[in-house]
Amino acid sequence: SRNVRQPSRRLKPSSPRRACLQPSNPNPEPLHIRAPKPEAEPACEPRPR
């Protein structure tokens, strides 16, 4: 059962920085579907000092 947990963990990036480099979903979503998802952008922005 340990092997089953590994794949699911790989899909979700452990660090927010990785989310910017690699999409959370393995399959690239179309532009018309990506547009209404502005929430993913803030995570990529640098943190305020």
PDB file as gemmi writes it, atoms N, CA and C in Angstrom:
CRYST1    1.000    1.000    1.000  90.00  90.00  90.00 P 1                      
ATOM      1  N   SER A   1       0.852  -1.212   0.000  1.00  0.00           N  
ATOM      2  CA  SER A   1       0.000   0.000   0.000  1.00  0.00           C  
ATOM      3  C   SER A   1       0.879   1.250   0.000  1.00  0.00           C  
ATOM      4  N   ARG A   2       2.140   1.108   0.381  1.00  0.00           N  
ATOM      5  CA  ARG A   2       3.034   2.286   0.398  1.00  0.00           C  
ATOM      6  C   ARG A   2       3.242   2.817  -1.024  1.00  0.00           C  
ATOM      7  N   ASN A   3       3.350   1.898  -1.976  1.00  0.00           N  
ATOM      8  CA  ASN A   3       3.564   2.344  -3.363  1.00  0.00           C  
ATOM      9  C   ASN A   3       2.390   3.179  -3.860  1.00  0.00           C  
ATOM     10  N   VAL A   4       1.213   2.893  -3.372  1.00  0.00           N  
ATOM     11  CA  VAL A   4       0.019   3.623  -3.844  1.00  0.00           C  
ATOM     12  C   VAL A   4       0.069   5.075  -3.372  1.00  0.00           C  
ATOM     13  N   ARG A   5       0.689   5.302  -2.209  1.00  0.00           N  
ATOM     14  CA  ARG A   5       0.738   6.676  -1.669  1.00  0.00           C  
ATOM     15  C   ARG A   5       1.781   7.514  -2.418  1.00  0.00           C  
ATOM     16  N   GLN A   6       2.837   6.905  -2.885  1.00  0.00           N  
ATOM     17  CA  GLN A   6       3.907   7.667  -3.558  1.00  0.00           C  
ATOM     18  C   GLN A   6       3.393   8.438  -4.779  1.00  0.00           C  
ATOM     19  N   PRO A   7       2.707   7.780  -5.715  1.00  0.00           N  
ATOM     20  CA  PRO A   7       2.244   8.466  -6.936  1.00  0.00           C  
ATOM     21  C   PRO A   7       1.376   9.683  -6.604  1.00  0.00           C  
ATOM     22  N   SER A   8       0.466   9.531  -5.663  1.00  0.00           N  
ATOM     23  CA  SER A   8      -0.426  10.653  -5.327  1.00  0.00           C  
ATOM     24  C   SER A   8       0.399  11.808  -4.756  1.00  0.00           C  
ATOM     25  N   ARG A   9       1.448  11.494  -4.028  1.00  0.00           N  
ATOM     26  CA  ARG A   9       2.286  12.544  -3.432  1.00  0.00           C  
ATOM     27  C   ARG A   9       3.069  13.282  -4.526  1.00  0.00           C  
ATOM     28  N   ARG A  10       3.461  12.575  -5.558  1.00  0.00           N  
ATOM     29  CA  ARG A  10       4.259  13.182  -6.633  1.00  0.00           C  
ATOM     30  C   ARG A  10       3.449  14.258  -7.362  1.00  0.00           C  
ATOM     31  N   LEU A  11       2.155  14.026  -7.527  1.00  0.00           N  
ATOM     32  CA  LEU A  11       1.322  14.981  -8.266  1.00  0.00           C  
ATOM     33  C   LEU A  11       1.281  16.325  -7.544  1.00  0.00           C  
ATOM     34  N   LYS A  12       1.281  16.299  -6.201  1.00  0.00           N  
ATOM     35  CA  LYS A  12       1.196  17.565  -5.442  1.00  0.00           C  
ATOM     36  C   LYS A  12       2.598  18.020  -5.045  1.00  0.00           C  
ATOM     37  N   PRO A  13       3.040  19.163  -5.515  1.00  0.00           N  
ATOM     38  CA  PRO A  13       4.374  19.676  -5.179  1.00  0.00           C  
ATOM     39  C   PRO A  13       4.473  19.990  -3.688  1.00  0.00           C  
ATOM     40  N   SER A  14       5.576  19.617  -3.045  1.00  0.00           N  
ATOM     41  CA  SER A  14       5.728  19.869  -1.607  1.00  0.00           C  
ATOM     42  C   SER A  14       5.985  21.358  -1.356  1.00  0.00           C  
ATOM     43  N   SER A  15       6.622  22.035  -2.311  1.00  0.00           N  
ATOM     44  CA  SER A  15       6.917  23.469  -2.131  1.00  0.00           C  
ATOM     45  C   SER A  15       6.084  24.318  -3.089  1.00  0.00           C  
ATOM     46  N   PRO A  16       5.663  25.509  -2.647  1.00  0.00           N  
ATOM     47  CA  PRO A  16       4.869  26.401  -3.515  1.00  0.00           C  
ATOM     48  C   PRO A  16       5.669  26.832  -4.736  1.00  0.00           C  
ATOM     49  N   ARG A  17       6.990  26.904  -4.592  1.00  0.00           N  
ATOM     50  CA  ARG A  17       7.841  27.327  -5.725  1.00  0.00           C  
ATOM     51  C   ARG A  17       7.719  26.329  -6.874  1.00  0.00           C  
ATOM     52  N   ARG A  18       7.652  25.054  -6.552  1.00  0.00           N  
ATOM     53  CA  ARG A  18       7.558  24.023  -7.601  1.00  0.00           C  
ATOM     54  C   ARG A  18       6.252  24.192  -8.371  1.00  0.00           C  
ATOM     55  N   ALA A  19       5.218  24.602  -7.691  1.00  0.00           N  
ATOM     56  CA  ALA A  19       3.911  24.764  -8.346  1.00  0.00           C  
ATOM     57  C   ALA A  19       4.044  25.737  -9.517  1.00  0.00           C  
ATOM     58  N   CYS A  20       4.908  26.743  -9.370  1.00  0.00           N  
ATOM     59  CA  CYS A  20       5.077  27.728 -10.452  1.00  0.00           C  
ATOM     60  C   CYS A  20       5.794  27.077 -11.646  1.00  0.00           C  
ATOM     61  N   LEU A  21       6.813  26.284 -11.368  1.00  0.00           N  
ATOM     62  CA  LEU A  21       7.579  25.674 -12.461  1.00  0.00           C  
ATOM     63  C   LEU A  21       6.772  24.561 -13.125  1.00  0.00           C  
ATOM     64  N   GLN A  22       6.111  23.737 -12.308  1.00  0.00           N  
ATOM     65  CA  GLN A  22       5.339  22.612 -12.867  1.00  0.00           C  
ATOM     66  C   GLN A  22       3.869  22.736 -12.471  1.00  0.00           C  
ATOM     67  N   PRO A  23       2.947  22.625 -13.419  1.00  0.00           N  
ATOM     68  CA  PRO A  23       1.507  22.710 -13.138  1.00  0.00           C  
ATOM     69  C   PRO A  23       1.075  21.603 -12.178  1.00  0.00           C  
ATOM     70  N   SER A  24       0.124  21.900 -11.303  1.00  0.00           N  
ATOM     71  CA  SER A  24      -0.339  20.889 -10.341  1.00  0.00           C  
ATOM     72  C   SER A  24      -0.929  19.692 -11.090  1.00  0.00           C  
ATOM     73  N   ASN A  25      -1.506  19.934 -12.263  1.00  0.00           N  
ATOM     74  CA  ASN A  25      -2.103  18.831 -13.043  1.00  0.00           C  
ATOM     75  C   ASN A  25      -1.106  18.314 -14.083  1.00  0.00           C  
ATOM     76  N   PRO A  26      -0.980  16.999 -14.239  1.00  0.00           N  
ATOM     77  CA  PRO A  26      -0.050  16.419 -15.209  1.00  0.00           C  
ATOM     78  C   PRO A  26      -0.412  16.815 -16.633  1.00  0.00           C  
ATOM     79  N   ASN A  27      -1.712  16.976 -16.907  1.00  0.00           N  
ATOM     80  CA  ASN A  27      -2.139  17.361 -18.266  1.00  0.00           C  
ATOM     81  C   ASN A  27      -2.352  18.869 -18.350  1.00  0.00           C  
ATOM     82  N   PRO A  28      -1.752  19.538 -19.322  1.00  0.00           N  
ATOM     83  CA  PRO A  28      -1.917  20.994 -19.472  1.00  0.00           C  
ATOM     84  C   PRO A  28      -3.363  21.349 -19.799  1.00  0.00           C  
ATOM     85  N   GLU A  29      -3.937  22.271 -19.036  1.00  0.00           N  
ATOM     86  CA  GLU A  29      -5.336  22.658 -19.300  1.00  0.00           C  
ATOM     87  C   GLU A  29      -5.405  23.697 -20.414  1.00  0.00           C  
ATOM     88  N   PRO A  30      -6.490  23.702 -21.181  1.00  0.00           N  
ATOM     89  CA  PRO A  30      -6.666  24.686 -22.262  1.00  0.00           C  
ATOM     90  C   PRO A  30      -6.655  26.109 -21.716  1.00  0.00           C  
ATOM     91  N   LEU A  31      -6.410  27.084 -22.596  1.00  0.00           N  
ATOM     92  CA  LEU A  31      -6.344  28.489 -22.148  1.00  0.00           C  
ATOM     93  C   LEU A  31      -7.687  28.927 -21.569  1.00  0.00           C  
ATOM     94  N   HIS A  32      -8.774  28.540 -22.207  1.00  0.00           N  
ATOM     95  CA  HIS A  32     -10.091  29.004 -21.742  1.00  0.00           C  
ATOM     96  C   HIS A  32     -10.386  28.459 -20.333  1.00  0.00           C  
ATOM     97  N   ILE A  33      -9.745  27.350 -19.968  1.00  0.00           N  
ATOM     98  CA  ILE A  33      -9.968  26.808 -18.613  1.00  0.00           C  
ATOM     99  C   ILE A  33      -8.958  27.411 -17.636  1.00  0.00           C  
ATOM    100  N   ARG A  34      -7.806  27.782 -18.134  1.00  0.00           N  
ATOM    101  CA  ARG A  34      -6.765  28.339 -17.261  1.00  0.00           C  
ATOM    102  C   ARG A  34      -7.095  29.786 -16.881  1.00  0.00           C  
ATOM    103  N   ALA A  35      -7.729  30.505 -17.770  1.00  0.00           N  
ATOM    104  CA  ALA A  35      -8.032  31.924 -17.520  1.00  0.00           C  
ATOM    105  C   ALA A  35      -8.791  32.121 -16.205  1.00  0.00           C  
ATOM    106  N   PRO A  36      -9.860  31.384 -15.964  1.00  0.00           N  
ATOM    107  CA  PRO A  36     -10.657  31.580 -14.752  1.00  0.00           C  
ATOM    108  C   PRO A  36      -9.958  31.074 -13.491  1.00  0.00           C  
ATOM    109  N   LYS A  37      -8.660  30.753 -13.575  1.00  0.00           N  
ATOM    110  CA  LYS A  37      -7.953  30.255 -12.373  1.00  0.00           C  
ATOM    111  C   LYS A  37      -6.829  31.219 -11.986  1.00  0.00           C  
ATOM    112  N   PRO A  38      -7.174  32.431 -11.550  1.00  0.00           N  
ATOM    113  CA  PRO A  38      -6.158  33.430 -11.182  1.00  0.00           C  
ATOM    114  C   PRO A  38      -5.590  33.158  -9.795  1.00  0.00           C  
ATOM    115  N   GLU A  39      -6.185  32.231  -9.059  1.00  0.00           N  
ATOM    116  CA  GLU A  39      -5.727  31.958  -7.687  1.00  0.00           C  
ATOM    117  C   GLU A  39      -4.334  31.321  -7.687  1.00  0.00           C  
ATOM    118  N   ALA A  40      -3.977  30.660  -8.769  1.00  0.00           N  
ATOM    119  CA  ALA A  40      -2.679  29.973  -8.818  1.00  0.00           C  
ATOM    120  C   ALA A  40      -1.541  30.987  -8.962  1.00  0.00           C  
ATOM    121  N   GLU A  41      -1.824  32.168  -9.465  1.00  0.00           N  
ATOM    122  CA  GLU A  41      -0.759  33.170  -9.670  1.00  0.00           C  
ATOM    123  C   GLU A  41      -0.184  33.712  -8.361  1.00  0.00           C  
ATOM    124  N   PRO A  42      -1.009  34.128  -7.420  1.00  0.00           N  
ATOM    125  CA  PRO A  42      -0.505  34.684  -6.157  1.00  0.00           C  
ATOM    126  C   PRO A  42       0.537  33.779  -5.503  1.00  0.00           C  
ATOM    127  N   ALA A  43       0.348  32.482  -5.574  1.00  0.00           N  
ATOM    128  CA  ALA A  43       1.300  31.548  -4.944  1.00  0.00           C  
ATOM    129  C   ALA A  43       2.687  31.708  -5.569  1.00  0.00           C  
ATOM    130  N   CYS A  44       2.751  32.048  -6.841  1.00  0.00           N  
ATOM    131  CA  CYS A  44       4.046  32.194  -7.518  1.00  0.00           C  
ATOM    132  C   CYS A  44       4.724  33.509  -7.128  1.00  0.00           C  
ATOM    133  N   GLU A  45       3.933  34.511  -6.802  1.00  0.00           N  
ATOM    134  CA  GLU A  45       4.527  35.818  -6.463  1.00  0.00           C  
ATOM    135  C   GLU A  45       5.450  35.688  -5.250  1.00  0.00           C  
ATOM    136  N   PRO A  46       6.520  36.489  -5.206  1.00  0.00           N  
ATOM    137  CA  PRO A  46       7.468  36.448  -4.077  1.00  0.00           C  
ATOM    138  C   PRO A  46       6.814  36.948  -2.791  1.00  0.00           C  
ATOM    139  N   ARG A  47       7.259  36.413  -1.662  1.00  0.00           N  
ATOM    140  CA  ARG A  47       6.651  36.838  -0.376  1.00  0.00           C  
ATOM    141  C   ARG A  47       7.144  38.227   0.030  1.00  0.00           C  
ATOM    142  N   PRO A  48       6.283  39.051   0.609  1.00  0.00           N  
ATOM    143  CA  PRO A  48       6.685  40.407   1.058  1.00  0.00           C  
ATOM    144  C   PRO A  48       7.661  40.312   2.225  1.00  0.00           C  
ATOM    145  N   ARG A  49       8.710  41.156   2.223  1.00  0.00           N  
ATOM    146  CA  ARG A  49       9.724  41.077   3.292  1.00  0.00           C  
ATOM    147  C   ARG A  49       9.162  41.634   4.581  1.00  0.00           C  
TER     148      ARG A  49                                                      
END                                                                             
